[in-house]
């Protein structure tokens, strides 16, 4: 793996049904997988996060709608689900000053598939490969 494969999009906007409807139509038009979407609402603002291949035209379109758009390159490695393995890999990342910006995952049998957003993704890619993460 020489570079991140996906982008984690974070879209923030005032909690308004009309804005949400227009955003939903826009995301459907570019075939965004709604199963990978996380939505949070607080203090009159809505934030939607999802994973998708980088799409500069989509980002421009969303910004043109007046939405705040954040993009982070991410990795989706798979690793054995064991505390010892996870701890060793986290320590190795920390030892190389690779800061994890966000992390979430799901356990599937004996394995855990995680989504990592890190500072300096190009440097992190080499380290992740060296640590033996299998990527999809």
N, C-alpha and C positions, 0 to 999 in steps of 0.2 A: 504494500500500500504506500504510494508515494505522496498522496494528498487526500484531504478529506473528501468524502463522497456526497455529503448532504449539507444543506443549510437549515439551521433552526431559525424560523421566522418568529418574531414577536411583534404583534400589531396591537397598538393601543389607540382607543378612541372613546369619546363620550358615550355612555350607555344610552343608546337611542335605537329604537326598533327599526327605523328607516335606514340608519347607517348599517346596522347589523344585516338587514335584508340585502342591501346593495353589495356589502362585502361577501355575503354568502353566494350571491349570483356570480360575482367576480371569481371567487375561488372554485366554484363548480365549473366555470367556463375553461379553467386551466387544469382541471382534473386533479385537484388537491385531495389527498386521502383524508377524509374526515375522521377516520378511526385513530389517526395519530394526533388529533387535535386536543388541546387543553384550553379551557376557557375559564377565566376568573373575573369576577366583578367586585369592585370595592370603591366606595366613595364616589359613585356616579361615573366610574370609568370601567371599561371592559378591556381585558387583555386576552388575546388569542395567540397561542403558540402552536406551531406545527412544523413538521419536517418535510422538506421537498428538495428536489434538485435546484441549484441556484438558477434564478430566473430574473435577470435584470429588468426585463420588460414588465413583469408582474410587480416588482418593487416600485418602478416608476409609476405604474398605474395606481397602486395603492397610495403612494405619496400624493399623486394628483387628486386623489379623493380627500386629501386633507388628513390622512391617517399617519400616525407615527409608526415607522417601520424599523425594527432592529433585526440585523442578520448576523448569525454566528456560524462559522463552519464547524461541523461536528463529525465525530467518529461514532460508529456503531459496532464496537467489538463484542465478541462473545467470549466468555471466560468461564472456567469451572466455578460452580457456586460453592465456594468455601471461604470462610472468614480468613484463614491463613493466607490463601492465594491472593485474595482481594487486598488484604493489608500489605503484603509484600509489594504488590504492584503500585498501590497508592504511595508507599514510602519511596519507591524508585522514581516515581513521577516528581514527588516533592524534592528528592535529593538533586534532581536536575533542574530545579526551579521552574517546573512546568505547572502552572497554576490552573486548577480545574475551576471553570466559571459556572458550570452547571452539570448535574449528573442525575440521571434517573434511569430506571431499568425494570426489567421483568424477569422472573425466574421461570425457566422452562425445563422441567426435569432436573438433571444434574448441572445444567448450565444456566448462566445468567447473561442476557443480552442487555447491554447498557448503551446509553447515549451520553457522550462526553463532549462538552464544549470547553476548549482550553485556550489559554493565551498562546500566542505563537504557534498556530496549528501546523505550519510546515515543519518546525522543529519537533513538535510533539509526534508527528506521523512516524518519524524515524525511530523515536524512542518506543512508541507503542508497538511497532513491528518487532523491535529488539526484545521487548518484554514477552513476546509470544502470544499476543492477542490474535485470535482469528477474526477476520472481518468479513462481513457479508458482501 
